[in-house]
Amino acid sequence: RCGKGFYASVADQATCSACPSGRTTNGTGAANASSCVCMDKMIPADASDPNQPCVCPIGTAAAGDTCGDCAANQYGHGAPGSTSCVGCPLYSQTEPGSVGVASCSCTDGAMVKVGSGGGEVGDFDSCSCPLGYLRVGSSCVICAEGSYASVADQATCSPCPSGRTTNGTGASSEAEC
């Protein structure tokens, strides 16, 4: 009787054969190679053919004979079998095991995604504070009444000319003074 991860094609066969790389059996006593299933977190390279080699799904990376989730602030991309995880764009973050750059969100709710990234749907190059806000570290702070920010990611809000003010916070140009 063969142990876990092995099978014997003939009942009286004296030797057991190991399952292909990335595969194991659900228990002992497997009678043929079709009893070999993908190991934890792995999937067949071609879902329509369960005998295909086992690979890591998108959002994971190979870690020996198993797959580990991409870390926080990283995402998996490409086709199943990709063994790399990519960091989220500047000023964005994501949960472990995320798939695609679109899963990355800006670190501050006021930030907006900018740039076209690689050109795929949801791609972006970085997160930016919009006009009317200044950037402090990875956060956006709205410009106070009487000031404005006419450039994205501005480090300071510009004061209105002497004797003028804005109708509220978040002004994006001197014309609002």
C-alpha positions in Angstrom: 0.0 0.0 0.0 1.5 3.3 -1.1 1.8 6.3 1.2 0.5 9.8 0.7 1.9 11.4 -2.4 2.5 8.0 -4.1 0.4 5.6 -6.2 0.7 2.0 -7.6 -0.8 1.4 -11.0 -1.0 -2.4 -10.5 -2.4 -3.8 -7.2 0.5 -6.2 -6.7 3.2 -3.7 -7.8 6.0 -3.8 -5.3 7.1 -0.2 -5.9 5.1 3.0 -5.6 5.5 5.9 -8.0 5.7 9.5 -6.8 3.1 11.9 -7.9 4.3 14.5 -10.3 5.8 17.7 -8.9 3.3 19.9 -7.2 0.8 17.0 -6.7 0.0 14.7 -3.9 -2.8 12.3 -3.0 -5.6 12.8 -0.5 -4.5 9.8 1.5 -2.8 6.5 1.2 -3.4 3.6 -1.1 -3.8 5.5 -4.4 -4.3 3.2 -7.3 -3.3 5.4 -10.2 -1.7 8.8 -11.3 -5.2 10.4 -11.6 -5.4 10.2 -7.8 -2.7 12.8 -7.7 -4.2 16.2 -7.0 -2.7 19.7 -6.9 -1.1 20.6 -3.5 -2.4 23.3 -1.2 -3.3 26.5 -3.1 -2.1 25.2 -6.4 -4.3 24.8 -9.5 -3.9 22.9 -12.8 -2.2 25.1 -15.5 -5.2 24.4 -17.7 -8.4 24.1 -15.8 -10.0 22.1 -18.6 -7.3 19.4 -18.2 -6.8 18.3 -14.5 -3.7 16.3 -15.6 -1.8 19.5 -16.5 1.1 20.6 -14.2 0.1 22.4 -11.1 0.9 26.1 -10.8 0.4 29.0 -8.4 -2.7 31.1 -9.1 -2.5 34.8 -9.7 -2.1 36.6 -6.4 0.4 34.0 -5.0 4.0 33.2 -5.5 5.8 29.8 -5.4 7.1 28.9 -2.0 8.7 25.5 -2.4 6.0 23.0 -3.2 3.2 25.3 -2.3 2.0 28.9 -3.0 2.1 31.8 -0.7 -0.1 34.9 -0.9 1.5 38.0 -2.3 2.3 40.2 0.8 0.4 43.3 1.8 0.9 46.2 -0.6 1.8 43.8 -3.4 -0.3 42.1 -6.1 -0.1 39.2 -8.5 -0.4 39.8 -12.2 -0.1 37.9 -15.5 -1.2 34.3 -16.0 -1.4 31.5 -13.5 2.1 30.2 -12.9 3.5 33.7 -12.4 5.9 33.4 -9.5 6.3 37.1 -8.8 4.4 39.7 -6.9 4.6 43.4 -7.8 4.5 46.4 -5.4 1.5 48.7 -5.6 2.1 52.2 -7.1 3.3 55.1 -5.0 0.9 56.1 -2.2 -1.3 53.0 -2.6 -1.9 49.8 -0.7 -3.6 46.5 -0.9 -4.4 43.4 1.2 -2.3 40.2 1.0 -3.2 37.8 -1.9 -4.5 40.6 -4.1 -4.8 40.2 -7.9 -4.0 43.1 -10.3 -3.0 46.7 -9.8 -6.7 47.7 -9.7 -6.9 46.0 -6.3 -4.5 48.7 -4.9 -6.2 51.7 -3.4 -4.9 55.1 -2.5 -3.7 55.5 1.1 -5.9 58.5 1.6 -9.5 58.7 0.6 -9.0 62.2 -0.9 -6.3 60.9 -3.3 -7.0 60.0 -6.9 -5.3 57.4 -9.1 -3.2 59.1 -11.9 -1.4 57.8 -14.9 -2.2 54.9 -17.2 0.2 52.3 -15.8 0.6 49.4 -18.2 -2.5 50.4 -20.2 -4.8 47.6 -18.8 -8.1 48.5 -17.2 -7.6 49.8 -13.7 -3.8 50.5 -14.2 -2.4 53.6 -12.7 1.1 55.0 -11.9 0.5 56.6 -8.5 -2.0 58.3 -6.2 -2.0 62.0 -6.0 -3.7 64.7 -3.9 -6.1 66.7 -6.0 -6.1 70.4 -6.5 -7.3 72.2 -3.4 -5.2 69.8 -1.1 -1.7 69.7 0.0 0.2 66.4 0.5 1.7 65.6 3.9 3.5 62.3 3.7 1.0 59.9 2.3 -2.0 61.9 3.3 -3.9 64.8 1.7 -4.9 67.9 3.8 -7.6 70.2 2.4 -6.5 73.9 2.1 -8.0 76.1 4.7 -10.3 79.0 3.9 -8.3 81.9 2.5 -5.8 79.7 0.7 -5.6 77.5 -2.4 -3.6 74.7 -4.1 -3.5 75.0 -7.9 -1.0 72.1 -8.4 -1.6 68.5 -7.5 0.5 67.2 -4.6 1.5 70.8 -3.6 3.5 70.9 -0.4 1.8 74.1 0.9 -1.4 76.0 0.3 -0.8 79.4 -1.2 -2.4 82.3 0.6 -5.0 84.5 -1.1 -3.9 88.0 -2.0 -4.2 90.6 0.7 -7.8 91.5 1.6 -9.3 88.5 -0.3 -10.4 85.1 0.9 -12.2 82.0 -0.4 -15.9 81.0 0.1 -14.7 77.8 2.0 -12.0 75.2 2.1 -10.4 73.4 -0.8 -9.9 76.2 -3.3 -8.0 75.1 -6.3 -7.0 78.5 -7.8 -6.3 82.1 -7.0 -9.4 82.9 -9.0 -11.5 81.4 -6.1 -10.2 84.1 -3.8 
